């Protein structure tokens, strides 16, 4: 993700309080248990997830598993919430100082300095764990666990076509 993209997300987050969250669309895809996970997001993350869902839906026929993954792909971030400036710092350090990013992302999320780097790196796995504990389908768990992986890594996987759609939507929102 570019710095310009992250700045745009930051601006959206600043004005998230003024934007409605379409809970009727959310509840049309999420079970009560999965809805509880969605409600852990702050308003900005809820709006991001809805934007990813809408983008996925605009791509054409959408299996429910892909819609659920679009809504909950970042739910692992709720384990250790970080602010917009911390997200921006992680993106910038990753782009400008990859070795330092790597070292900090292997740290402890309880360390406030390392937290944004650990969360940025670990949230896909944490998302998968949260979804497994909420009895999400295997496809949803796999999609969220791998949503930040290089697509080339999974070229032969049965869900790669869904992963490609999820990543495309996430990268645009």
C-alpha positions in Angstrom: 0.0 0.0 0.0 1.3 3.4 -0.9 1.6 6.4 1.5 -1.0 8.2 -0.6 -3.4 5.3 -0.2 -2.9 5.3 3.6 -3.3 9.1 3.8 -6.6 8.7 1.9 -7.7 6.0 4.4 -6.7 8.3 7.2 -8.9 11.1 5.8 -11.8 8.7 5.5 -11.3 7.5 9.1 -11.4 11.1 10.3 -14.8 11.6 8.8 -16.1 8.1 9.5 -18.3 9.4 12.4 -20.5 11.2 9.8 -21.0 8.1 7.6 -23.8 5.6 8.2 -22.9 1.9 8.5 -25.3 -0.2 6.4 -26.1 -2.9 9.0 -28.9 -4.4 6.8 -26.3 -5.3 4.2 -23.9 -6.6 6.9 -26.6 -8.8 8.5 -27.6 -10.2 5.2 -24.3 -12.1 5.1 -23.3 -12.6 8.7 -24.6 -15.0 11.3 -25.2 -13.6 14.8 -21.8 -15.0 15.9 -20.0 -13.4 13.0 -21.9 -10.2 13.4 -20.5 -10.0 17.0 -17.0 -10.0 15.4 -18.0 -7.3 12.9 -19.2 -5.1 15.8 -15.7 -5.2 17.3 -14.5 -2.9 14.5 -14.5 0.8 15.0 -16.7 2.7 12.6 -13.8 3.4 10.1 -13.0 -0.3 9.9 -16.7 -1.2 9.5 -16.9 1.3 6.6 -13.7 -0.1 5.0 -15.2 -3.6 5.3 -18.4 -2.5 3.7 -16.5 -0.8 0.9 -14.6 -4.0 0.2 -17.8 -6.0 0.2 -19.5 -3.6 -2.2 -16.5 -3.8 -4.5 -16.6 -7.6 -4.4 -20.3 -7.6 -5.2 -19.7 -5.2 -8.1 -17.3 -7.7 -9.6 -20.1 -10.1 -10.4 -21.6 -13.2 -8.8 -20.4 -13.5 -5.3 -20.4 -16.6 -3.2 -21.4 -16.0 0.4 -18.0 -17.1 1.7 -16.3 -14.3 -0.3 -18.8 -11.8 1.0 -18.2 -12.9 4.6 -14.4 -12.7 4.0 -14.8 -9.2 2.6 -16.6 -8.1 5.8 -14.3 -9.8 8.3 -10.8 -9.9 6.6 -9.3 -7.4 9.1 -11.1 -8.6 12.3 -7.7 -9.7 13.7 -6.8 -6.0 14.1 -9.4 -5.8 16.9 -7.1 -7.9 19.1 -4.7 -4.9 19.5 -6.3 -1.8 18.1 -4.1 0.8 16.5 -4.7 4.3 15.4 -4.6 5.7 11.8 -1.2 7.3 12.4 0.2 3.9 13.6 -1.1 2.2 10.5 0.5 4.9 8.4 3.8 4.4 10.2 3.8 0.6 9.6 3.2 1.1 5.9 5.9 3.8 5.6 8.5 1.8 7.5 7.6 -1.3 5.5 8.2 0.6 2.3 11.3 2.6 3.3 13.0 0.4 5.9 12.0 -3.2 5.2 14.7 -4.8 7.5 13.6 -2.6 10.4 9.9 -3.3 9.7 10.7 -7.1 9.7 12.5 -6.8 13.0 9.7 -4.7 14.7 6.9 -6.9 13.3 8.4 -9.9 15.1 8.1 -8.0 18.4 5.4 -8.0 21.1 2.0 -6.4 20.4 1.9 -5.3 24.1 4.9 -3.0 23.3 3.2 0.2 22.1 6.1 1.0 19.8 6.1 -2.4 18.1 2.3 -2.9 18.1 1.5 -1.3 14.7 4.1 -3.5 13.0 3.1 -6.7 14.7 -0.6 -6.0 14.0 0.0 -5.2 10.4 1.9 -8.5 10.0 -0.1 -10.8 12.2 -3.7 -9.6 11.7 -4.5 -12.1 8.8 -3.6 -15.1 11.0 -5.4 -13.6 14.0 -8.5 -13.0 11.8 -8.4 -16.7 10.7 -8.2 -17.7 14.4 -11.2 -15.5 15.4 -13.2 -16.8 12.5 -12.4 -20.4 13.3 -13.6 -19.8 16.9 -16.8 -18.4 15.5 -17.3 -21.4 13.3 -16.9 -19.7 10.0 -16.5 -21.9 6.9 -13.2 -23.3 5.9 -13.2 -21.1 2.8 -13.8 -17.9 4.9 -11.0 -18.9 7.3 -8.6 -19.6 4.4 -9.4 -16.3 2.6 -8.9 -14.1 5.6 -5.8 -15.9 6.7 -4.2 -15.4 3.3 -5.6 -12.1 2.2 -2.3 -10.3 2.6 -0.2 -13.0 1.0 1.4 -12.7 -2.5 -1.2 -14.2 -4.9 1.6 -16.2 -6.7 2.0 -18.3 -3.5 -1.5 -19.8 -4.0 -1.8 -20.1 -7.8 -2.8 -23.7 -7.6 -5.2 -23.4 -4.6 -8.9 -24.1 -5.0 -9.8 -20.7 -3.6 -7.2 -18.5 -5.5 -9.9 -17.0 -7.7 -11.8 -15.8 -4.6 -8.6 -14.6 -3.0 -7.7 -12.6 -6.1 -11.1 -10.8 -6.0 -10.8 -10.1 -2.2 -7.3 -8.7 -2.6 -8.4 -6.5 -5.6 -11.3 -5.1 -3.6 -9.2 -4.6 -0.4 -6.4 -2.8 -2.4 -8.9 -0.4 -3.9 -10.5 0.5 -0.6 
